[in-house]
Amino acid sequence: MAADKLSTARQRAEEALKSIGVSYSVEEGANFVEFIVDVARLKDAALALKNAGFGTVVSVTATDYPKKNTIKVVYHVTSMIDDEVKGAIIGVGVYLPRIDKPSMPSLTGVWLSAEFMEREVFEFFGVEFEGHPDLKPLLLIPPLAEKRPLRKDFVVREENIYEGVPFSNVG
C-alpha cells in the first residue's frame, strides 16, 4: 500500500514539474523519491509541488560531498490531508557549490513549516537561505555554528573542545 502511495505521489510530482517546464533528475531511495532541480528554478518547483497537494515540509536535509565539492539540500514534503498520497515522501532539492557560504533561496514563503529546518541547515552546514525571516542559529551558540559542525571536514580536536570553542561555552 505504501508503494502505491509513493508511486502516485511520484507521478503527481512529475506532472506538476513538467507542467511548468522544470527540468529535473530523479534520485530514489527505498521509501522516497527526490527531484533535483536547478537552484534558479527551486521556488517554481516548490510552488508546483505545493499546488499539487504537497503542503507540508517534514524535513530539510543537507549532505556534504567534499570529494564532489558540493552540498546537497533537500526538502522532503508530503500531504497531511490528501489520502491518495498522505505519508508518501517526495523530495525537491538542489546541489550547491561547497564554498564557505553557499546560498540558495529560502522556501519559507512557500512552506512556513521549513523555517526552523532551514535554520538547522544554516547552523550545521553554513548554507545561507536568501529571504529567510530569521536566519540565525537555532540550537548552537554562534561561535560553534560558524564552524559548520556537520560538514565532513569538521574536526573535534580533543575531548571537550570543538574546533577551538571550549565546551564550557557550549552548554
Secondary structure, DSSP 8 states (H G I E B T S, - for coil): -HHHHHHHHHHHHHHHHHHTT---EEEE-SSEEEEE--GGGHHHHHHHHHHTT--EEEEEEEEEETTTTEEEEEEEEE-SS-TTTTT-EEEEEEEEE-SSS-EEE--TTT-GGGHHHHHHHHHHH--EEET-TT-S-SSS-HHHHTT-TTSTT----BTTEETTEEGGGT-
